[in-house]
Amino acid sequence: MMSARSLLELLLSFPKTVYFNLKVFRFKTAIKLPVVISWKVKIRALAKGSVIVPQNCKTGSITIGFGGTSSMSVGTAEIDLSKGTVEFLGRAHFSRGVCLKNTGKLVIGDHFSANTNLRLTCAHEITIEDHAMLGWNVVIRDADGHYIIENGAPKANVGKIHIGKHVWLCSESHILKGVEIGNDCVVAYRSLVTSKFAGNNLMIAGMPAKVIKENINWQV
């Protein structure tokens, strides 16, 4: 049964939820309210067509800014979807403190779950396949803030990210540009991932991260 506090938060969030859906979807999709967004999430910018959902989506298929680890201090929650597209392939949940900025192509698979304070910045291309679980304070970004100059020439500062099916990104892990992670992998707590790990069933850990175990899988 929903608590009185949760019900109140949903009621307070209804106007922002309606506004969000009308801004990003055509009316036929918007009236389904596929996205439910907390009143605490700051909306920086939205554009029509910037969010794509399945045709059979239901009310609340995507929830933004609710729940998460209660003992965590929560950062400012912000959404900026003024450019690019975010395509949801099914259900997705973003907990409190989420900061989502997309100016590229972002694809999020079915049964996606992110705990408190996710920081996700997509400037080029990020794909996260089905059944991804993210701990608190995870950072995913496919671009550097500035250019590195090597021998007088700027190095590439963007690189697409691909995260496979059924991947667990443990709390405090950082996923940077050019990263590839295979299926059924675990990225350990406070890992800094900067390379491609195309194999499946890997335990990836360290700063910078490397494979520390094979034949790994996980479950909730």
Secondary structure as GFF3:
##gff-version 3
##sequence-region A 1 220
A	DSSP	alpha_helix	4	24	.	.	.	ID=ss1
A	DSSP	alpha_helix	27	30	.	.	.	ID=ss2
A	DSSP	beta_strand	35	37	.	.	.	ID=ss3
A	DSSP	beta_strand	42	46	.	.	.	ID=ss4
A	DSSP	beta_strand	51	52	.	.	.	ID=ss5
A	DSSP	beta_strand	62	64	.	.	.	ID=ss6
A	DSSP	beta_strand	78	81	.	.	.	ID=ss7
A	DSSP	beta_strand	85	88	.	.	.	ID=ss8
A	DSSP	beta_strand	92	94	.	.	.	ID=ss9
A	DSSP	beta_strand	99	102	.	.	.	ID=ss10
A	DSSP	beta_strand	105	108	.	.	.	ID=ss11
A	DSSP	beta_strand	112	114	.	.	.	ID=ss12
A	DSSP	beta_strand	119	122	.	.	.	ID=ss13
A	DSSP	beta_strand	125	128	.	.	.	ID=ss14
A	DSSP	beta_strand	133	134	.	.	.	ID=ss15
A	DSSP	beta_strand	139	141	.	.	.	ID=ss16
A	DSSP	beta_strand	149	150	.	.	.	ID=ss17
A	DSSP	beta_strand	153	154	.	.	.	ID=ss18
A	DSSP	beta_strand	161	163	.	.	.	ID=ss19
A	DSSP	beta_strand	168	169	.	.	.	ID=ss20
A	DSSP	beta_strand	174	175	.	.	.	ID=ss21
A	DSSP	beta_strand	180	181	.	.	.	ID=ss22
A	DSSP	beta_strand	186	187	.	.	.	ID=ss23
A	DSSP	beta_strand	192	193	.	.	.	ID=ss24
A	DSSP	beta_strand	196	197	.	.	.	ID=ss25
A	DSSP	beta_strand	202	206	.	.	.	ID=ss26
A	DSSP	beta_strand	209	214	.	.	.	ID=ss27
###
